[in-house]
Amino acid sequence: MKKTQILLSVLLSSALIFSACDRHANGNGQIPRQTGPGTGVALVVYTNSGSDGRAEWLEDRAAQAGFRIQVLEAGAAAIQNRLLAELNAPIADVVFGLNAIIWESLIAEDLFIPYVPVWAREVAPGLNHQDGYYHAIVKQGILLVYDLHQVSPQEAPGDWMDFWRDSRFHGRYEFQSALTGGTPRVVISGILTRYADPQGDLGISDEGWREIEAYFRHGRPSETGVDLYAQITNPSVAVQMGQMWSSGVEDRDRQYGTRTGYVVPPLGIPFVVEGVAIVKGTRNTDEARLFVDWFGSAEVQGEWAEMFSTIPANTGAVHRANLFSQEVAALPAQSIDWALVARNIDAWVERIMLHYMP
């Protein structure tokens, strides 16, 4: 069965590649040479960040720079599984998107080759992989938010830990009752890794497990289909605070009429980092390097930010993001041991679901 699934994966990928290679071809089936660093060698690019027109925009924009790319877009878990299935016969040349947890898991499987792009030093410290296996292109802040119409900054907590340590906030914050998504996993990682202990259960001290138990005991579980902002704007609902990814804030302020306030903990805020890496086993290493140099550049990431409201990791492009994104980009980042998280996150979630989730 497994062999059949891998074969189907290969056949599907091949079909997508061949069908899309004609996208930028002229009548003779050849790719017109454009002005730019690309040489026209075909590249396959995997990503979980190709929706909402991103994949099409990137293919067209890359073609202008001389690159002949085919973007295959799927969810993060699907991209991870596809890369693992193709470990011994890789189809992708480049991968971008994902998050630090998945990056670390894939690095442990020896799936990438290290490469330091020309723009690496333009990324804030702590976002790139220390050994050069991936480099950050986009970052997303995970914020503890509230509505300034309902809660003043003086009344707000100063850290996630205040939620359960200060009785004033008991029952007033929402936690996610489903821990399958990336955002709630980053939140619990940001809490648990403060208590990393090699001798502790699943790498966490007893004190850390008491803290996470208190987080779930004193909060209110999310409700399926009910947006956090629908609650914090309603004075009759107890929930006034919760987690939100930074790129979702402005849309919700427009939709709900809120004015979002957010907390900056002393340790900084967790950032979800989308990166870019070169797949080990590619036959197009030189072209892949050229593409990574081009794609992560301040010019291209600035255009990407303007088109898709992202926060560029490249500091030279931040000024082209919207004002709120620029504000979040300047916030201090919490230092999280993502390798520890990658090794243990599934077991942490299982323990939480079995023992601490109401």
C-alpha positions in Angstrom: 0.0 0.0 0.0 2.8 2.4 0.9 4.6 1.7 -2.4 1.4 2.4 -4.2 0.9 5.7 -2.4 4.4 6.8 -3.2 4.0 5.8 -6.9 0.8 7.8 -7.1 2.5 10.8 -5.5 5.3 10.6 -8.1 2.8 10.3 -11.0 0.7 13.1 -9.8 3.7 15.4 -9.3 5.0 14.6 -12.7 1.6 15.3 -14.4 1.4 18.7 -12.6 5.0 19.5 -13.6 4.5 18.7 -17.3 1.2 20.4 -17.6 2.5 23.6 -16.0 5.8 23.7 -17.9 3.8 25.0 -20.9 2.5 27.9 -18.9 5.3 30.3 -19.9 6.3 28.6 -23.1 6.1 30.2 -26.5 4.5 28.5 -29.5 7.5 26.2 -30.0 7.2 24.9 -26.5 10.4 26.8 -25.4 10.7 29.2 -22.5 11.4 32.8 -23.7 14.6 34.1 -22.0 13.9 37.1 -19.8 16.3 39.6 -18.2 17.3 38.4 -14.8 19.5 35.9 -12.8 17.6 32.7 -13.9 19.0 30.5 -16.7 15.7 28.8 -17.7 16.5 25.4 -16.1 13.2 24.0 -14.9 12.6 24.0 -11.1 9.9 22.4 -9.0 8.9 24.4 -6.0 6.8 23.0 -3.1 5.0 25.3 -0.7 2.1 25.5 1.7 2.0 29.3 1.0 0.7 29.3 -2.6 -3.0 30.0 -2.1 -4.9 33.2 -2.8 -3.0 33.7 -6.0 0.5 33.4 -4.6 1.6 30.5 -6.7 0.4 32.1 -9.9 2.0 35.4 -9.1 5.3 33.8 -8.2 5.4 31.7 -11.4 4.8 34.8 -13.5 7.2 37.0 -11.6 9.9 34.4 -11.6 9.5 34.0 -15.4 10.3 37.7 -15.7 13.6 37.1 -14.0 14.5 34.2 -16.2 13.3 31.3 -13.9 11.2 28.5 -15.2 9.4 27.2 -12.1 6.3 25.1 -11.3 4.8 25.7 -7.9 3.0 22.8 -6.2 0.8 24.1 -3.4 -0.7 22.0 -0.6 -1.1 22.1 3.2 2.0 22.1 5.4 1.4 18.5 6.6 0.8 17.3 3.0 4.0 19.0 1.8 5.9 17.4 4.7 4.5 13.9 3.9 5.2 14.4 0.2 8.8 15.3 0.9 9.2 12.3 3.1 7.6 10.0 0.5 10.0 11.3 -2.1 13.1 11.1 0.1 15.0 8.7 -2.1 13.7 10.1 -5.4 13.1 13.9 -4.9 10.9 15.8 -7.3 11.1 19.2 -5.7 14.2 21.4 -6.0 13.1 24.1 -3.6 10.7 24.3 -0.7 9.3 27.5 0.9 6.8 28.3 3.6 6.2 25.7 6.4 7.2 26.6 10.0 10.1 26.0 12.3 8.6 22.9 13.8 8.2 21.2 10.4 11.6 22.5 9.2 13.3 20.9 12.2 11.5 17.6 11.6 12.6 17.5 8.0 16.1 18.5 8.7 16.3 15.5 11.1 15.5 13.4 8.1 18.4 14.8 6.1 16.1 16.3 3.4 18.0 19.6 2.7 21.4 20.8 1.7 22.8 23.8 3.6 23.1 27.0 1.6 23.6 30.6 2.8 21.9 33.0 0.4 23.3 36.4 -0.4 20.6 38.1 1.7 21.1 36.0 4.8 22.6 38.8 6.9 19.6 41.0 6.1 17.4 38.7 8.3 17.1 39.5 12.0 19.1 37.2 14.3 17.4 34.0 15.5 15.2 33.5 12.5 17.5 31.6 10.1 18.6 28.0 10.8 21.9 28.1 12.6 23.5 25.6 10.2 22.1 27.2 7.1 19.5 24.5 6.2 16.7 27.1 5.8 16.5 30.9 5.9 13.6 33.0 6.8 11.6 34.8 4.2 8.3 35.7 6.0 7.5 35.9 9.7 4.2 35.9 11.4 3.8 37.2 15.0 1.6 35.2 17.3 -0.1 37.8 19.5 -2.0 37.9 22.8 -4.7 40.3 21.8 -7.7 42.2 23.2 -10.0 45.0 22.2 -8.9 48.5 23.4 -12.6 49.4 23.5 -13.1 46.8 26.2 -9.7 46.5 27.9 -7.2 49.3 28.5 -3.4 48.6 28.3 -3.2 49.3 32.0 -5.8 46.5 32.7 -4.2 44.0 30.2 -1.8 41.2 31.3 1.9 41.7 30.7 2.6 38.1 29.7 0.9 34.8 28.8 1.7 33.6 32.3 -0.5 36.3 33.9 -3.5 34.5 32.5 -3.4 31.8 35.2 -1.1 33.4 37.8 -3.4 36.4 38.3 -6.9 35.6 39.3 -8.2 38.8 37.6 -7.8 37.1 34.2 -9.3 33.7 35.2 -12.1 32.9 32.8 -11.4 35.9 30.7 -9.1 34.4 28.0 -9.7 31.8 25.3 -7.5 28.9 24.5 -7.9 26.7 21.5 -9.7 23.4 22.2 -8.2 21.8 19.1 -4.4 21.6 19.0 -4.0 20.5 15.4 -3.3 24.0 14.0 0.0 25.7 13.9 -0.9 28.7 16.0 -2.0 26.9 19.2 1.0 24.7 18.9 3.3 27.7 18.8 1.5 29.2 21.8 2.0 26.0 24.0 5.6 25.7 22.7 6.3 29.3 23.8 5.1 28.4 27.3 6.6 24.9 27.7 10.0 25.7 26.3 10.5 28.2 29.1 10.8 25.1 31.3 13.0 22.9 29.2 14.7 20.2 31.2 16.6 17.3 29.7 15.7 15.2 32.7 12.0 16.2 32.7 9.1 14.3 31.2 9.2 14.9 27.4 12.0 17.4 28.0 9.9 19.7 30.3 10.3 20.2 34.0 7.5 19.4 36.5 7.0 23.1 37.0 6.4 23.5 33.3 3.7 20.9 33.2 2.0 22.6 36.2 2.1 25.9 34.3 0.5 24.4 31.2 -2.1 22.6 33.3 -3.1 25.9 34.9 -3.3 27.6 31.4 -6.0 25.2 30.4 -7.7 25.1 33.8 -8.3 28.8 34.1 -9.2 29.7 30.5 -12.3 29.1 28.3 -12.2 26.7 25.4 -12.8 28.0 21.9 -16.0 27.1 20.2 -16.1 25.7 16.7 -17.0 28.3 14.2 -17.0 31.2 16.7 -14.3 33.7 16.0 -12.4 35.1 19.0 -13.2 38.7 17.9 -17.0 37.9 17.9 -16.5 37.2 21.6 -14.2 40.1 22.7 -16.5 42.6 21.1 -19.5 41.3 23.1 -19.7 42.8 26.6 -22.0 40.0 27.7 -19.4 37.4 26.9 -16.7 36.7 29.5 -13.9 36.2 27.0 -11.9 39.3 26.4 -8.5 38.1 25.3 -6.8 35.3 23.3 -4.4 34.4 20.6 -4.3 35.8 17.0 -1.8 35.6 14.2 -0.6 39.1 13.2 -1.8 39.1 9.6 -5.4 38.4 10.8 -5.6 41.5 13.0 -6.4 44.3 10.5 -9.1 42.3 8.7 -10.8 41.6 12.0 -10.6 45.2 13.1 -12.3 46.2 9.9 -14.9 43.4 10.2 -15.7 43.8 13.9 -15.0 47.4 14.5 -12.3 46.6 17.1 -9.1 48.4 17.9 -6.7 45.6 18.7 -4.3 45.9 21.6 -1.6 43.3 22.1 0.8 42.2 24.8 4.6 42.1 24.4 5.9 39.7 27.0 9.4 40.3 28.5 10.7 37.3 26.6 9.3 38.6 23.3 6.5 37.3 21.1 6.6 33.9 19.3 7.1 34.2 15.6 6.1 31.6 13.1 8.9 31.6 10.5 8.3 30.7 6.9 11.6 29.7 5.3 13.1 28.6 2.0 15.5 25.6 1.5 17.1 23.5 -1.2 16.1 19.9 -1.4 18.9 17.3 -1.1 19.2 15.3 -4.3 18.2 18.0 -6.7 19.9 17.9 -10.0 19.6 21.6 -10.4 21.6 22.9 -7.4 23.0 25.9 -9.2 19.7 27.1 -10.5 18.1 26.4 -7.1 20.7 28.6 -5.4 20.1 31.4 -7.9 16.3 31.2 -7.3 16.8 31.3 -3.5 19.0 34.3 -3.8 16.4 36.0 -6.0 13.3 35.0 -4.1 14.5 36.1 -0.6 15.9 39.4 -1.8 14.6 42.7 -0.4 13.1 43.5 -3.9 11.1 40.4 -4.3 10.0 40.0 -0.7 9.0 43.7 -0.7 6.7 43.0 -3.7 5.4 39.9 -2.0 4.6 41.9 1.1 2.7 44.5 -0.9 0.7 41.9 -2.7 -0.1 39.6 0.2 0.2 41.7 3.4 3.1 39.6 4.8 5.9 40.6 7.2 9.2 40.2 5.3 12.0 38.6 7.3 14.4 40.6 5.1 14.8 43.8 7.0 15.5 45.7 3.7 11.9 45.0 2.6 10.0 45.7 5.8 9.3 49.3 4.8 7.1 48.0 2.0 4.8 46.1 4.3 1.6 47.7 5.7 2.0 49.8 8.8 0.7 47.2 11.3 3.0 44.6 9.8 5.9 47.0 10.2 5.0 47.5 13.8 4.9 43.8 14.5 8.1 43.2 12.6 9.9 45.5 15.1 8.8 43.5 18.1 11.4 41.4 20.0 11.2 37.7 19.1 10.9 35.0 21.8 13.8 32.6 21.6 12.3 29.1 21.2 14.2 25.8 20.9 12.5 24.6 17.8 14.5 21.4 17.6 13.2 20.5 21.1 9.7 21.4 19.9 9.9 19.3 16.8 11.0 16.2 18.7 8.2 16.5 21.3 5.3 18.5 20.0 3.1 15.5 19.1 3.7 13.9 22.5 3.1 17.3 24.3 -0.3 17.7 22.5 -1.2 14.1 23.4 -0.4 14.6 27.1 -2.4 17.9 27.1 -5.4 16.3 25.4 -5.4 13.4 27.8 -4.7 15.1 31.1 -5.3 18.9 30.9 -7.9 19.7 28.3 -11.3 20.2 30.0 
